[in-house]
């Protein structure tokens, strides 16, 4: 790993309204420690998160949206950061990293976020859907990145970890209803089916 590289590569993952720049989902990361610069100097400021409070974060987000609103690309240098972004319906997705970070890896994080949301919602990724499914969005982001460290970029795996696994069909002929284990198995099966029916509103 080169001297400027770090596992803590993501500074922020943002989902903003493309209409007014309001926050829908934001997560900022600060590395727990900093690698010293060559020669024992203080750590490079670009590897630290310069947005420690809500005021500085909101200012950065508004300026970022203004900068990207009319852009056609998906990468830019902004406020001494590498920013990857995608516009989806009425939302803007951003992944922010430091200048030392690999933009291809950051771009893969952005694609993982976008594709995971599409798979999770099976419909347009828009402001209303994200707000209504905030818990799934939060889970997906946590599966992609933890404390600024990229964990997973395969959207299929991310969605599998966020979604409840479907209940497996049980072969009833293999359950002995007169044994204690059989009674427990039948009770668990009934509980799972009842939960599924309640979820479907039946």
N, C-alpha and C positions, 0 to 999 in steps of 0.2 A: 504494500500500500504506500503510495507516495506521501510525502510529508503533509501536503495540504488536504489529503482525503480523510474522511471520518465516517464511522458507521452512522453517526447522527447527522444525516444528510438533509432531512426535510425540516424546514423552519415552520411551515404552516400549510394546512389544507383548508381551503375556504370555499364555501358555496354562498354566493351573493345574489340578490335579486338584480337582474340586468336592467330593470326598469328604474329603480331609485337607489341602488347600491346598498339597500338594507341587508343586514345579516340574516341568513337562513341557518347556516351551520358554519362555525369557525373553530379551528383547533390550532393553537400555536404551541410550538415545542421549543424548549430550551435545553441544550445538552447538559447533562449533570456535571460534566467536567470539560475542560478545554485543554487541547494539546498545546504545549509551548511552541512558539515560533522558533525557527532555526536561530542558534546562538543564545538561547535561553531568554529571549525577549518575551514580552507579554503576548498572550494569544492574539491572533488576528481578529479584529472586530467583526469581520464579515462572517465568522463562524458562530458568533453569538447572536441571540435573538434580540434585535433592537426595539422590539415592540412589547415591553413588559406590562403595560397597562392598557385598559380599554380605550382610553383617549387616543393614544398613539396608534393602536390597532385600527380604530375606526377611521382615523385620518388617512392611514395607509390604504385601507380598503376603498375609501371613496376616491382617492387619487388613482388607485390601480384601475378601478372600473372606468373612470374617465379616460384613462390612457388606452384601455383595451376595447372600449365600446365600439369604436369604428375601425379597429384593426382587423385584418383578414388572416394574419398568421396565427401561430399558436405558441410562440416563445418570444420573450423580450427581456432585456436588462432593465430593471426598474428599481430605483432606490438602493443601488448597489447589491441587488439580488437577481438571481435567475428566476423568472416566472414563466411557468407553463400554464396555458389556459385553454378552455373549450367553452363555447356558448351552446347551451341546450335550452330550447324553448325560451322561457322567461328567466332562466338562471345562468350564472356564470360559475364555472368550476375552475379553481386555481390550485396549483401546487407551487410553493415557494421554497427555494433553496439558496444556499450561499454560492458565491462566485467559484469556489473551489470544487463544487459538486459536479457530478457527471449529468449533463442535461438529458442524455438518453435514458438513464435510470429514472430521473425525475419525470420524464415524459411517459415512461411505462407506468409510473405511479398514477399519473393523471388518467391514462387510458384504463387502468384497473378500476379507478373510481367510477369513471363514466360507464364502462361496460358492466360493472357490478350493479349499478343503479338501474340500468336498463333490464338486466336479468331479474333483479329483485321485483321490479314494479311491472314488468311485462307491458309497459305502456310508456307514454311520453314522460320524460324526466322533467317535471315542472315544479314550481314553487309549492303549489298546494299538495301535490303528492309527497314531496319531501317533508313538509311540515306534518302531514298526517302519519307518515311512517318514520318519524324522527329517530325512533329507537333502532330501526334497521339501518338507517344511514350511519348512525353513531357506531353500531356494531361493525359495519363494513369498513369504516375508516380505521377502527381499532385493529381489524384483521389485516389491513394493508400496512399500517404504520403504527409503531408503538414507541412513544417518547422520541420521535424523530428518526427511528431506525426502520428501514423498509423491511417488512416481514414477508409479504406475499403480493404478487402482481398478477396471478392467474384468477380472472374473475369467476370462473367456474368453482374453484376451491373456496374463494371468499364467500360466494353465495351459499355454498353447501354448509359452511360454518355458521352463517347467519340465520339460515332457514331451519325451521324445525323439521327433523327427519320424518318422512311419512311413516305411519305405523305399519309394520310388516304384517302381512296376512298370516294368521296362525292356522296350522293344520289341526282342526279340532279333533280329528280321529286319533291323534297321537297324545291327547291329554286324557289321563285317567281321572275321571271326576270323583272317584272315591278315595284318592290319596290326598294327603295334605298339600303336596306340591301341585297337584291337579286343581284343587280348589283355589289355591293362590294364583295359578296361571289364568284360570277362568275369570277371577276377580279383576286381575290386571287387564285382561282383554276387554272386559265390560267397561272398565274405567276409561280405557283408551278410546273405545267406540263412543261412549257418552260424551267425552271431551270433544271428539271430532264433530259429533252432531250439534253440540252447543255452539262450536265455532262456526258451523255452517248455517246456524240459525234455524235448525229443524226442530 
